Amino acid sequence: MARLSRQPCEACRRNAPTVSEAEILLFKPEVPQWQILERNGIMQLERVFTFTDFRQALDFTNRVGEIAEAADHHPALLTEWGKVTVTWWSHKIQGLHRNDFILAARTDEVAK
């Protein structure tokens, strides 16, 4: 499988399936620091990134916003002093889609 971050995102339709357990087992090793959480019955990918100050956290938030806008797929971003919490999930299908793992991998690259 090609690096997850290099795979294209696809348009996510309302009736698109969420990722299967087999797909999660395939994708998760490429984003090992991300947690799979369930909130209000919706599976989400989440990771907290830490920084030395608010300026670095804000710069990171803006860079993640740029990759999100380019992919037309948008996370929840919580920017605080010295940290940013990024949460990916697909709103249309109320769960995780392949795109969420792709964008999580791209977010990791932004953090490097």
Secondary structure, 3 states (H helix, E strand, C coil): CCCHHHCCCCCCCCCCCCCCHHHHHHHHHHCCCCEEEEECCEEEEEEEEECCCHHHHHHHHHHHHHHHHHHCCCCEEEEECCEEEEEECEHHHCECCHHHHHHHHHHHHHHC
